[in-house]
Amino acid sequence: FLQPTPQGTPCQFSDSAQIFKSNIEQIYGSYPSYDLCPMAEGALDDIAEGTMFIGLQQYFSSNGSPYKLCFGPKSFLVVSDPVQARHVLRENNDKYDKGILAEILEPIMGKGLIPADPETWKVRRKQIVPGFHKAWLNHMVGLFGYCNVPLIRSLEEAAEANKEVDMEEKFCSVALDIIGKSVFNYDFGSVTTSSPVVSAVYSALLEAEHRSMTPAPYWDIPLANQVVPRLRKFNGDLKILDDVLTELIELAKGSRQVEDIEELEARNYGSVKDPSLLRFLVDMRGADIDNKQLRDDLMTMLIAGHETTAAVLTWGLFELTRNPDMMSRARAEIDDVVGDRMPTMEDCMEMKFLRLVVAEVLRMYPEPPLLIRRCRTDDVLPRGREGNVEGARVKRGMDMFLSVYNIHRSPDFWEEPDKFDPDRFTRTFENPKVEGWAGFDPKKWEGRLYPTETAADFAYLPFGGGSRKCVGDEFAYLESCVTLAMVLRRFEFDFPERLGKGEVGYDEHPKDLNHPVGMRTGATIHTRQGLKMNVKKRPGVSLVVVEQGGGIEVKG
Ligand code: HEM
């Protein structure tokens, strides 16, 4: 409904959209409006070109938080302040649900934990969280190591053949293999092979992303699923995945073992043949557990836990390569703590600098960059940062984008926010101009795996916050540390060609459209052109991975 305009000029509405615009103004008011929020006026180019969160950042610098944004018939409130984020995610969580996100994801994830309505969510969350217990995570660290072995082999081949590698693709594959094995004991083997099941996973992910960027639910149009080729393909792929999941669920149910949570938590995972989360859920919840419920839970984990971690690894390698001093520090620590061994949980805790690197990557490239909510009961937002509107009203039914990207990249909440500076999490940061915000206090995350949202009083939200916070946070964090440690120990990377000064090169911000890597919004922040790199074996370092034991069966 919006017509493209030259960069920097206000967006224009087409004739048909003009009607919608006046409808919006009747419902929400024009500026200054019923809800008191400024209305963003900008160019469509700012939110098109696949980097919507960058456009939202430009509007944030001129409008503060919250501001209102109209897309044709749709209107969103964009929130970019830690005090308001804390209000929505933690203090008034019961007033919000997942809104359009749930509508978009329902055909794929069903009533899985991410899109689940609050009532379903309460029951599901209680059943799933105990699955991520300490003994299991400990064992998973070993599994991450095993799943990285094929990646090391494939990088070795590329190094020997002097072949350029797309590291984004490689990290996607290893993350998929890890999630398949840990969540439902399935070998995708995607680092080494391609199969219809693997392409079905990618197709489902692509469709989920496409839907989240599409203003109208075209998949709900009568007969569209039978007629539109892209939907027919998607439904076919979803069936392939559903069949695999059903078979695995039946298998797990047929071999159900124990039901006592304490017994499950005390398991000696070294001797367990199938340590997957599915096994835990079936053992815990009984053989009569609903297959559809299990299917939704598993599909949600598969999608939530795969691309997110792959993106962290991709941007981590990108930033470390751009910052050779940081790369040297990370490598020195890996050499010192892990060497040729497969990393353990204790190693991950000891590699503090590597953990700071992962934290910094999650700050600069939050996955997802926007959280989506819909207001269920009228609400009023606190002001937060000086200059924001006082007492912004949120009407019931209003859709909200909570821009984690804006909060993570704002100089109001972080010193030099565009600089890759892992050590920032060891320093205090305060800003009296943000009313009711406690700032960042490094003491508040001492002894923890990563800097939590409470250490930054909601100015750091890599895994969200409040009761709908990510259940896989520690899993993903450990997976990122193990993978980076194993790869950086053995290989050296460089960008294929250094572009000269004055042109857009690797040193520029990847949001630039001509950047050789580039940024693109999906559910996560992807590269626009892949992370193509030259890879070399690290001189004087063995490629052999010394095992820790652990009894995990990894095929292929
Ligand atoms: C929720 C980020 C890995 C499972 C979330 C949320 C974020 C997030 C921001 C909150 C969404 C919201 O409030 O709307 C990440 C990142 C990851 C990651 C950055 C990797 C670096 C994982 C993994 C799993 C997982 C590995 C599972 C194995 C989930 C689930 C939820 C969730 C089930 C929904 C929780 C609920 O609503 O109760 N994740 N996640 N995530 N994540 Fe993750």
Residues whose N, C-alpha, C, O or C-beta is under 5 A from the ligand:
A	BS01	HEM	L113 I114 R125 M301 A304 G305 T308 T309 V312 E367 P368 L371 I372 L461 P462 F463 G464 S467 R468 K469 C470 V471 G472 F475 A476
